[in-house]
Amino acid sequence: MQRVVVIGAGIVGLLTALELRRRGHRVVLRSEGIAEGTTFAAAGMLAPAAEIQYGQGPLWDIMREAGDLHRELAARLPGAGYRDASTLVVGRDTADLAALHDLAAVQRSTGAEVRELTGAALRREEGALLRGLPGGVLLTRDHQVDPRLLAAAAHAALESDGVDGMAGPPAEIHLGPITSCEDSGADRIVLAAGLGVPEIDGPHRRLELALRPVRGDVLRLRVPPSLLLPGRTTS
């Protein structure tokens, strides 16, 4: 058993700490807060196919495996907010749809399951979409998780005594400002502080990590029952 200090308690830090505890290590989690920053704001898309970009070939296998592992993780963490509904990517116009079809060929080359949809098929999948859209693609293995629920479930599992499959003791969690990742009592240190890394002293400074924030937008829609397909609910 090793004493491992994990710095940062977002999704990455919490799940890393949980896996270390599952493998039998003594885990110490240090962070200013739990599930703040990006974890609090993220949409939770598990979209290894939808997020594929040209030129990222070496990452494709890792992305797909990481997405698939969330099903197993959700089985171990009840209440983690995992949803296995497929992802629908909509073409706004014919040029946009043509680009989606080109990308679909790349997605299939990675083993992704991609189904191209006409405008009518798109409406059958999601009746609340605007009429007249040319089509889209359906990615059956691209799912979603609620980051806040997942973080809360992981946090609870880290501290609990009665979690099945945990070979290590409950984690020690210390909240407060962190200025250095030096810890003389640690066998290993995992730095998972995201954009807070540049503010922390330690040997990682030699790497000159070019971390930068990337803007994203989340749009939440409340769909009136009149626009839902038979059997659908607003939940």
Backbone hydrogen bonds in HBPLUS format (Angstrom, degrees):
<---DONOR---> <-ACCEPTOR-->    atom                        ^
c    i                          cat <-CA-CA->   ^        H-A-AA   ^      H-
h    n   atom  resd res      DA  || num        DHA   H-A  angle D-A-AA Bond
n    s   type  num  typ     dist DA aas  dist angle  dist       angle   num
A0026-ARG N   A0002-GLN O   2.88 MM  24  5.96 153.8  1.95 153.1 160.8     1
A0187-ASP N   A0003-ARG O   2.82 MM 184  5.34 154.7  1.88 148.8 157.5     2
A0188-ARG N   A0003-ARG O   3.41 MM 185  6.75 154.2  2.48 147.5 148.6     3
A0004-VAL N   A0026-ARG O   2.90 MM  22  6.23 159.8  1.94 161.3 168.2     4
A0028-VAL N   A0004-VAL O   2.90 MM  24  6.17 159.9  1.94 156.2 157.0     5
A0005-VAL N   A0188-ARG O   3.00 MM 183  6.41 161.9  2.03 156.1 155.8     6
A0190-VAL N   A0005-VAL O   2.77 MM 185  6.17 164.5  1.80 159.7 164.3     7
A0006-VAL N   A0028-VAL O   2.77 MM  22  6.14 162.0  1.80 162.7 169.0     8
A0030-ARG N   A0006-VAL O   2.85 MM  24  6.19 167.2  1.87 162.8 166.0     9
A0007-ILE N   A0190-VAL O   2.81 MM 183  6.14 169.6  1.82 174.2 176.8    10
A0192-ALA N   A0007-ILE O   2.71 MM 185  5.50 152.2  1.78 153.2 162.8    11
A0008-GLY N   A0030-ARG O   2.75 MM  22  6.07 160.4  1.79 160.9 167.6    12
A0035-ALA N   A0009-ALA O   2.83 MM  26  5.82 166.6  1.85 144.5 146.4    13
A0014-LEU N   A0010-GLY O   2.87 MM   4  5.92 172.7  1.88 162.6 165.1    14
A0015-LEU N   A0011-ILE O   2.99 MM   4  5.99 168.5  2.00 150.6 154.3    15
A0016-THR N   A0012-VAL O   2.94 MM   4  5.92 150.1  2.03 143.7 152.6    16
A0017-ALA N   A0013-GLY O   2.95 MM   4  6.06 162.4  1.98 147.3 152.2    17
A0018-LEU N   A0014-LEU O   2.92 MM   4  6.13 151.9  2.00 143.6 152.0    18
A0019-GLU N   A0015-LEU O   2.99 MM   4  6.12 158.2  2.04 142.5 147.6    19
A0020-LEU N   A0016-THR O   2.98 MM   4  6.20 156.8  2.03 150.0 156.6    20
A0021-ARG N   A0017-ALA O   2.95 MM   4  6.20 156.6  2.01 147.0 153.2    21
A0022-ARG N   A0018-LEU O   2.90 MM   4  6.15 155.1  1.96 145.8 153.2    22
A0023-ARG N   A0019-GLU O   3.05 MM   4  6.29 140.8  2.20 141.0 150.7    23
A0025-HIS N   A0020-LEU O   3.07 MM   5  5.57 164.8  2.09 151.3 146.9    24
A0024-GLY N   A0021-ARG O   2.95 MM   3  5.13 160.1  1.99 108.1 113.9    25
A0168-GLY N   A0021-ARG O   2.86 MM 147  4.71 135.8  2.06 149.1 156.5    26
A0172-GLU N   A0027-VAL O   2.98 MM 145  6.41 160.2  2.02 156.3 157.8    27
A0029-LEU N   A0172-GLU O   2.68 MM 143  6.05 168.4  1.70 171.2 173.5    28
A0174-HIS N   A0029-LEU O   2.83 MM 145  6.21 165.1  1.85 168.6 173.8    29
A0031-SER N   A0174-HIS O   3.16 MM 143  6.64 156.0  2.22 156.2 161.2    30
A0176-GLY N   A0031-SER O   2.86 MM 145  6.08 148.7  1.96 129.0 138.9    31
A0040-PHE N   A0037-GLY O   3.11 MM   3  5.52 125.3  2.43 107.0 119.7    32
A0041-ALA N   A0037-GLY O   3.30 MM   4  6.62 145.4  2.43 145.9 155.7    33
A0041-ALA N   A0038-THR O   3.07 MM   3  5.17 122.9  2.41  97.7 112.3    34
A0042-ALA N   A0038-THR O   2.82 MM   4  5.70 137.2  2.01 158.6 168.3    35
A0145-VAL N   A0044-GLY O   2.84 MM 101  4.90 156.5  1.89 139.7 147.8    36
A0046-LEU N   A0143-HIS O   2.90 MM  97  4.99 159.7  1.94 132.0 132.9    37
A0143-HIS N   A0046-LEU O   2.88 MM  97  4.99 124.3  2.19 147.6 143.6    38
A0051-GLU N   A0047-ALA O   2.89 MM   4  5.69 149.6  1.99 147.3 154.1    39
A0052-ILE N   A0049-ALA O   3.13 MM   3  5.30 165.2  2.15 109.3 113.5    40
A0056-GLN N   A0053-GLN O   3.34 MM   3  5.89 147.7  2.45 139.7 136.6    41
A0059-LEU N   A0056-GLN O   2.86 MM   3  5.62 153.0  1.94 129.2 137.4    42
A0060-TRP N   A0057-GLY O   3.16 MM   3  5.51 153.6  2.23 114.0 121.2    43
A0063-MET N   A0059-LEU O   2.87 MM   4  6.06 162.2  1.91 162.1 167.9    44
A0064-ARG N   A0060-TRP O   2.98 MM   4  6.18 166.0  2.00 155.9 158.8    45
A0065-GLU N   A0061-ASP O   2.99 MM   4  6.12 165.1  2.01 148.0 152.4    46
A0066-ALA N   A0062-ILE O   2.90 MM   4  5.99 161.2  1.93 149.9 155.4    47
A0067-GLY N   A0063-MET O   3.02 MM   4  6.22 157.7  2.08 147.1 152.8    48
A0068-ASP N   A0064-ARG O   3.03 MM   4  6.27 158.9  2.07 149.8 155.3    49
A0069-LEU N   A0065-GLU O   3.00 MM   4  6.19 148.2  2.11 148.2 156.4    50
A0070-HIS N   A0067-GLY O   3.33 MM   3  5.70 152.8  2.41 105.2 112.5    51
A0071-ARG N   A0068-ASP O   3.28 MM   3  6.02 151.8  2.36 117.3 122.7    52
A0073-LEU N   A0069-LEU O   2.95 MM   4  6.25 156.7  2.01 148.9 156.5    53
A0074-ALA N   A0070-HIS O   2.83 MM   4  5.92 159.1  1.87 146.2 151.0    54
A0075-ALA N   A0071-ARG O   3.21 MM   4  6.46 143.0  2.35 138.3 147.4    55
A0076-ARG N   A0073-LEU O   3.00 MM   3  5.23 131.9  2.24 101.2 114.2    56
A0077-LEU N   A0073-LEU O   3.02 MM   4  6.25 129.0  2.28 143.0 157.9    57
A0080-ALA N   A0077-LEU O   3.20 MM   3  5.71 126.7  2.50 148.8 144.9    58
A0146-ASP N   A0081-GLY O   2.95 MM  65  4.81 138.1  2.13 113.2 126.2    59
A0083-ARG N   A0144-GLN O   2.78 MM  61  5.27 165.4  1.80 167.4 162.5    60
A0144-GLN N   A0083-ARG O   3.14 MM  61  5.27 167.0  2.16 157.6 157.4    61
A0087-THR N   A0139-LEU O   3.08 MM  52  5.18 165.0  2.10 147.7 144.5    62
A0139-LEU N   A0087-THR O   2.85 MM  52  5.18 176.7  1.85 164.4 165.5    63
A0089-VAL N   A0137-VAL O   2.92 MM  48  5.33 172.8  1.93 163.2 165.4    64
A0137-VAL N   A0089-VAL O   2.91 MM  48  5.33 154.4  1.98 149.2 157.7    65
A0091-GLY N   A0135-GLY O   2.89 MM  44  5.61 163.1  1.92 149.6 150.3    66
A0097-LEU N   A0093-ASP O   2.90 MM   4  6.15 156.8  1.95 154.0 161.3    67
A0098-ALA N   A0094-THR O   2.92 MM   4  6.11 152.8  2.00 143.3 150.3    68
A0099-ALA N   A0095-ALA O   3.10 MM   4  6.39 151.8  2.18 144.1 151.0    69
A0100-LEU N   A0096-ASP O   3.03 MM   4  6.37 149.8  2.13 143.7 152.1    70
A0101-HIS N   A0097-LEU O   2.94 MM   4  6.26 151.5  2.02 149.9 157.4    71
A0102-ASP N   A0098-ALA O   3.01 MM   4  6.29 154.0  2.08 145.3 152.2    72
A0103-LEU N   A0099-ALA O   2.96 MM   4  6.20 157.2  2.01 146.3 152.6    73
A0104-ALA N   A0100-LEU O   2.84 MM   4  6.02 137.3  2.02 138.1 150.6    74
A0106-VAL N   A0103-LEU O   3.03 MM   3  5.15 118.1  2.43  98.6 113.6    75
A0107-GLN N   A0103-LEU O   2.88 MM   4  6.21 158.6  1.92 153.4 160.3    76
A0108-ARG N   A0104-ALA O   2.89 MM   4  6.10 158.1  1.94 149.5 154.2    77
A0109-SER N   A0105-ALA O   3.17 MM   4  6.36 144.3  2.30 136.0 145.2    78
A0109-SER N   A0106-VAL O   3.12 MM   3  5.11 120.7  2.48  93.5 108.5    79
A0110-THR N   A0107-GLN O   3.12 MM   3  5.41 150.5  2.21 104.6 113.4    80
A0112-ALA N   A0107-GLN O   3.19 MM   5  5.50 149.9  2.28 151.6 143.4    81
A0111-GLY N   A0108-ARG O   2.96 MM   3  5.13 162.4  1.99 109.8 115.4    82
A0115-ARG N   A0138-LEU O   2.93 MM  23  5.05 156.8  1.99 143.2 150.4    83
A0138-LEU N   A0115-ARG O   2.77 MM  23  5.05 157.9  1.82 144.7 152.4    84
A0117-LEU N   A0136-GLY O   2.80 MM  19  5.18 173.8  1.81 149.7 147.5    85
A0136-GLY N   A0117-LEU O   3.10 MM  19  5.18 155.5  2.16 130.8 135.3    86
A0122-LEU N   A0118-THR O   2.84 MM   4  6.00 150.2  1.93 148.6 157.5    87
A0123-ARG N   A0119-GLY O   3.10 MM   4  6.38 152.2  2.18 144.0 150.1    88
A0124-ARG N   A0120-ALA O   3.07 MM   4  6.40 143.0  2.21 140.1 150.5    89
A0125-GLU N   A0121-ALA O   3.07 MM   4  6.37 144.6  2.20 143.2 151.7    90
A0126-GLU N   A0122-LEU O   3.00 MM   4  6.29 150.8  2.08 145.7 154.2    91
A0129-LEU N   A0126-GLU O   3.26 MM   3  6.04 169.2  2.28 122.7 124.8    92
A0142-ASP N   A0139-LEU O   3.39 MM   3  5.65 167.8  2.40 110.6 113.6    93
A0150-LEU N   A0146-ASP O   2.91 MM   4  6.11 166.2  1.93 163.1 167.8    94
A0151-ALA N   A0147-PRO O   2.90 MM   4  5.93 158.6  1.94 140.7 146.7    95
A0152-ALA N   A0148-ARG O   3.02 MM   4  6.16 157.1  2.07 141.1 147.4    96
A0153-ALA N   A0149-LEU O   2.91 MM   4  6.13 157.0  1.96 149.4 155.5    97
A0154-ALA N   A0150-LEU O   2.92 MM   4  6.12 160.2  1.96 151.2 156.6    98
A0155-HIS N   A0151-ALA O   2.88 MM   4  6.00 159.3  1.92 147.9 154.0    99
A0156-ALA N   A0152-ALA O   3.00 MM   4  6.16 161.7  2.04 145.6 150.2   100
A0157-ALA N   A0153-ALA O   2.98 MM   4  6.16 156.2  2.04 144.4 151.1   101
A0158-LEU N   A0154-ALA O   2.94 MM   4  6.13 145.2  2.06 146.4 155.4   102
A0159-GLU N   A0155-HIS O   3.32 MM   4  6.61 148.7  2.43 145.7 152.4   103
A0160-SER N   A0156-ALA O   3.02 MM   4  6.02 133.7  2.24 144.8 157.4   104
A0171-ALA N   A0158-LEU O   2.86 MM  13  5.46 159.8  1.90 147.2 150.1   105
A0201-ASP N   A0179-THR O   2.81 MM  22  6.07 175.5  1.81 137.5 136.5   106
A0181-CYS N   A0201-ASP O   2.90 MM  20  6.26 153.9  1.97 165.9 169.1   107
A0186-ALA N   A0183-ASP O   3.13 MM   3  5.59 171.4  2.14 119.9 122.1   108
A0196-GLY N   A0193-ALA O   2.96 MM   3  5.22 154.4  2.02 136.0 134.5   109
A0197-VAL N   A0194-GLY O   3.13 MM   3  5.82 170.0  2.14 121.1 123.5   110
A0199-GLU N   A0196-GLY O   3.05 MM   3  5.54 146.8  2.16 114.3 124.0   111
A0200-ILE N   A0197-VAL O   2.97 MM   3  5.39 168.4  1.99 122.5 125.5   112
A0205-ARG N   A0202-GLY O   3.12 MM   3  6.00 169.7  2.13 125.2 128.5   113
A0206-ARG N   A0203-PRO O   3.22 MM   3  6.05 161.3  2.26 121.0 124.1   114
A0207-LEU N   A0204-HIS O   2.96 MM   3  5.52 157.5  2.01 117.0 123.9   115
A0208-GLU N   A0205-ARG O   3.31 MM   3  5.76 160.4  2.35 112.2 117.1   116
A0227-LEU N   A0224-PRO O   2.95 MM   3  5.80 164.8  1.98 129.5 133.7   117
A0228-LEU N   A0225-PRO O   3.16 MM   3  5.33 164.3  2.19 109.8 114.7   118
A0232-ARG N   A0229-LEU O   3.02 MM   3  5.55 164.4  2.04 140.6 142.7   119
